[in-house]
């Protein structure tokens, strides 16, 4: 999937919201595979930066910058002499967004506009923004703000002009084992004998942190501007996840939370008209300016059917109970830590 061994060689990379699960994996993997000049972590939590700095204290290429994507002036300062930006900062907890909508909008929409303006005005070469399955046919505020953010990054290519900053998006679901996800939650209460299940029909996409990082790398390598990249990943029923983690525990149906979906969706039928399939991913092309017809964006893609939907319940690829059990055994010490 990845062809360019010198993608980040001697480049400065800024990572917003970089102290989370994705940021830890991105920094570690990028330093191991490529030779960036600097990776700058911008976030507003000084304690998380302090803890992360201890993990990379022997590598002078990792720098830390206190700031918030809501602060336009701070972003302009942070992007000085930066070549690539990964925008991972977001307000992403669904119930929190439902009860604090103004704050979610300020971070996810206003913050996106600030990142775009700062990147274009500072001459950043490429920007990849992290999105979510919840931005596809959104039913909650978090998803709605991320859909708006996706649209902003796609349209930002018009602002930048043909030879300016290129901006694209990657979209995937909950990361396996990340803090706040279902696997560490079930593991934390497995000895209580009862696991809460929102709905026995519920399904989820399963992606690892490493796969998420590799998709961002691929986007940087492949992008022309305005594409939304969707990784092909397996699905699993939440009841099967519970069976793997606590096979002897009982389950209790507690109902779907406010704003929660029964199944995750990453490509909706409305996007199918502009979506192409590749060996390891899908690519939603921009519908504006006829960008979905350009051969430089389509490359060797195969057009999906007009009624195509990529959701966790109609996915042809499913993770088995044994595969999940093997993954948990190999990653036991890292689950839920970041």
C-alpha positions in Angstrom: 0.0 0.0 0.0 2.8 2.4 0.9 5.4 3.1 -1.9 7.3 6.2 -0.8 10.1 5.4 1.6 11.2 9.1 2.0 7.7 10.6 2.5 8.6 12.6 5.6 12.4 12.8 5.1 13.7 16.1 6.6 10.1 17.4 7.0 8.5 19.1 10.0 5.2 17.6 11.0 2.6 19.2 13.3 0.2 16.9 15.0 -2.8 18.6 16.7 -4.4 16.7 19.6 -1.3 14.6 19.5 -1.3 13.2 23.1 -4.1 10.7 22.5 -4.0 7.1 21.4 -3.5 8.0 17.7 -0.7 10.5 18.5 1.3 8.1 20.5 1.2 5.5 17.7 1.8 8.0 15.0 4.9 9.5 16.6 6.4 6.1 17.5 5.7 4.6 14.0 6.7 7.6 12.0 10.0 8.0 13.8 10.7 4.3 13.3 9.9 4.2 9.6 10.8 7.7 8.3 13.3 10.4 8.9 11.3 13.5 9.8 13.2 16.6 11.0 10.7 17.3 13.7 7.3 16.1 15.0 5.5 18.8 16.9 2.7 17.8 19.3 0.2 20.6 19.8 -2.4 20.0 22.6 -4.0 21.9 25.5 -3.3 19.3 28.3 0.1 20.0 29.8 0.0 16.9 32.0 -0.5 14.6 29.0 2.3 16.3 27.2 4.5 15.9 30.3 3.8 12.1 30.4 4.3 11.7 26.6 7.5 13.7 26.7 9.0 11.2 29.1 8.3 8.4 26.6 10.3 10.2 23.8 12.8 12.1 26.0 15.8 10.6 24.1 14.6 11.8 20.7 15.3 15.4 20.0 12.9 15.3 17.0 9.8 15.3 19.2 8.7 18.7 20.4 5.8 19.9 22.4 3.6 23.0 22.0 0.8 24.0 24.4 -2.1 25.3 22.4 -5.7 24.8 21.4 -7.2 24.6 17.9 -9.7 27.2 19.0 -6.9 29.7 19.3 -6.2 30.9 15.7 -3.1 33.0 16.6 -1.5 30.1 18.5 -2.0 27.8 15.4 -0.4 30.4 13.2 2.6 30.3 15.5 2.7 26.5 15.7 2.6 26.1 11.9 5.6 28.3 11.2 8.1 26.3 9.1 5.8 23.2 9.1 5.5 21.0 6.0 2.8 18.5 7.0 -0.1 18.7 9.4 -2.1 15.8 10.9 -5.3 17.2 12.5 -6.4 14.8 15.3 -7.7 17.3 17.8 -11.5 16.9 18.4 -14.2 16.8 21.0 -15.3 13.2 20.3 -17.3 11.7 23.2 -20.9 11.4 21.9 -22.8 12.0 25.1 -20.6 14.8 26.1 -21.2 16.5 22.8 -25.0 16.1 23.2 -25.0 17.9 26.5 -22.3 20.5 25.6 -23.1 21.3 22.0 -21.5 24.8 21.9 -18.2 23.4 23.1 -18.2 20.6 20.5 -18.9 23.1 17.7 -16.1 25.4 18.9 -13.5 22.6 18.7 -14.7 20.5 15.8 -15.9 23.2 13.4 -14.3 26.5 14.4 -11.1 24.6 15.2 -11.1 23.0 11.7 -11.5 26.5 10.1 -8.5 27.7 12.1 -6.4 24.8 11.1 -7.2 25.3 7.4 -6.5 29.0 7.5 -3.3 28.6 9.4 -2.1 25.9 7.1 -2.8 27.8 3.9 -1.4 31.1 5.1 1.8 29.4 6.4 2.4 27.5 3.2 2.0 24.0 4.7 2.3 21.4 1.9 -0.3 18.8 3.0 -2.9 18.4 5.7 -4.7 15.2 6.7 -7.6 15.5 9.0 -8.9 12.6 11.1 -12.6 11.9 10.8 -15.0 9.3 12.1 -17.7 6.8 10.9 -20.1 9.1 12.8 -19.7 11.7 10.1 -21.4 9.5 7.6 -25.2 10.1 7.7 -24.8 11.6 11.2 -27.4 11.1 13.9 -25.6 12.9 16.8 -24.0 16.3 17.2 -20.4 14.9 17.2 -21.0 13.2 13.8 -22.7 16.4 12.5 -19.7 18.6 13.5 -17.3 16.1 12.0 -19.3 16.0 8.7 -19.0 19.8 8.7 -15.3 19.6 9.4 -14.9 17.1 6.5 -16.7 19.4 4.1 -14.4 22.3 5.3 -11.2 20.4 4.6 -12.5 19.3 1.2 -13.5 22.8 0.2 -10.3 24.2 1.7 -8.5 23.0 -1.5 -10.4 25.7 -3.4 -9.1 28.4 -1.0 -5.6 27.1 -1.4 -5.6 27.2 -5.1 -4.1 24.7 -7.6 -0.5 25.0 -6.4 -1.1 25.6 -2.7 -1.8 23.5 0.4 -3.5 20.2 -0.3 -6.0 18.9 2.3 -7.6 15.5 2.7 -9.5 13.4 5.2 -9.2 9.9 6.6 -12.3 8.2 8.1 -12.4 5.2 10.4 -14.3 3.9 13.5 -13.4 3.2 17.1 -9.8 2.1 17.5 -9.4 -1.4 19.2 -8.2 -1.1 22.8 -8.0 2.7 22.8 -9.0 4.6 26.0 -12.8 4.8 26.3 -13.5 2.1 23.7 -15.6 -1.0 24.4 -12.7 -3.5 24.9 -11.0 -1.8 27.9 -14.4 -1.0 29.3 -15.5 -4.7 29.2 -12.1 -5.8 30.6 -12.4 -3.3 33.5 -15.8 -4.9 34.7 -15.5 -8.5 33.5 -15.1 -9.8 37.1 -18.4 -8.3 38.1 -20.3 -11.1 36.3 -22.5 -8.9 34.2 -21.7 -6.9 31.1 -24.0 -4.1 29.8 -25.0 -4.5 26.2 -26.8 -1.5 24.5 -28.4 -3.7 21.9 -27.8 -7.4 20.9 -27.8 -6.4 17.2 -25.1 -3.8 17.6 -22.0 -4.1 15.3 -18.7 -2.2 15.2 -15.8 -1.8 12.8 -12.5 -3.1 14.2 -9.3 -1.2 13.4 -6.0 -1.2 15.1 -3.9 1.9 15.9 -1.2 0.8 13.5 -3.8 0.5 10.7 -5.1 4.0 11.5 -1.5 5.4 11.2 -0.8 3.6 8.0 -4.0 5.0 6.4 -2.8 8.5 7.3 0.6 7.8 5.7 -1.2 6.5 2.6 -3.3 9.6 2.4 -0.2 11.9 2.5 1.4 9.8 -0.2 -1.7 9.5 -2.5 -3.6 12.7 -2.1 -4.3 15.3 -4.7 -6.6 17.2 -2.5 -10.2 16.7 -1.2 -10.3 13.0 -1.0 -11.8 11.1 2.0 -10.0 7.8 2.6 -11.9 4.9 4.2 -9.9 1.8 5.3 -11.3 -1.6 4.6 -11.5 -3.3 8.0 -13.5 -6.2 9.6 -16.7 -5.9 11.7 -17.7 -7.7 14.9 -20.9 -8.0 16.9 -20.6 -6.3 20.3 -22.1 -9.5 21.9 -19.1 -11.5 20.4 -16.7 -9.0 21.9 -18.3 -9.5 25.3 -18.0 -13.3 24.8 -14.3 -13.1 24.2 -13.5 -10.9 27.2 -15.8 -12.5 29.7 -17.1 -15.8 28.4 -18.8 -16.7 31.7 -20.4 -13.4 32.4 -24.1 -12.6 31.8 -25.2 -9.8 29.7 -27.7 -7.1 30.5 -29.5 -5.1 27.7 -29.3 -1.4 28.8 -30.5 0.4 25.6 -28.8 2.7 23.1 -27.3 5.9 24.5 -28.3 9.3 23.3 -26.9 9.8 19.8 -25.6 6.3 19.4 -26.0 4.2 16.2 -26.9 0.6 16.0 -24.3 0.0 13.3 -21.3 2.1 12.2 -21.3 3.5 8.6 -18.3 4.9 6.8 -19.7 5.4 3.2 -23.3 6.3 2.8 -25.5 5.8 -0.3 -25.3 9.6 -1.0 -21.5 9.3 -1.2 -21.6 6.2 -3.4 -21.9 8.3 -6.6 -18.4 9.7 -5.9 -16.7 6.6 -4.3 -14.1 4.4 -5.7 -12.8 1.1 -4.5 -9.1 0.0 -4.1 -7.4 -3.1 -2.8 -7.2 -1.9 0.8 -9.5 1.1 1.0 -12.3 3.2 -0.5 -11.9 6.8 -1.6 -14.8 9.3 -1.6 -13.9 12.0 -4.1 -15.1 15.6 -3.9 -18.4 16.3 -5.7 -17.5 20.0 -6.2 -15.6 21.4 -9.2 -16.0 17.9 -11.0 -13.1 16.7 -8.9 -14.7 13.3 -8.8 -14.0 12.8 -12.5 -10.3 13.6 -12.5 -8.0 10.7 -13.4 -5.3 12.0 -11.1 -7.6 11.4 -8.1 -9.3 8.3 -9.4 -6.0 6.6 -10.4 -6.7 2.8 -10.7 -9.9 2.9 -8.6 -13.1 1.0 -9.5 -16.4 2.8 -9.2 -18.7 1.3 -6.6 -22.4 0.7 -7.3 -24.7 3.7 -7.0 -26.6 2.0 -4.1 -23.3 1.1 -2.3 -23.2 1.5 1.5 -20.2 0.5 3.7 -21.4 -0.2 7.2 -20.4 -2.6 9.9 -23.5 -4.8 9.5 -23.2 -5.3 5.7 -19.4 -5.7 5.7 -18.2 -8.8 3.9 -15.2 -9.0 6.3 -15.8 -10.2 9.9 -13.3 -10.7 12.7 -13.7 -14.0 14.4 -13.7 -14.6 18.1 -10.4 -16.4 17.9 -8.8 -13.5 16.0 -10.0 -11.0 18.6 -8.8 -13.3 21.5 -5.3 -13.5 19.8 -5.1 -9.7 19.4 -6.1 -9.1 23.1 -3.5 -11.6 24.3 -0.7 -9.9 22.2 -1.8 -6.4 23.3 -2.9 -7.0 26.9 -0.4 -4.5 28.4 -1.4 -1.6 26.1 -5.2 -1.8 26.1 -6.8 1.2 27.6 -3.6 3.0 28.6 -3.7 5.7 26.0 
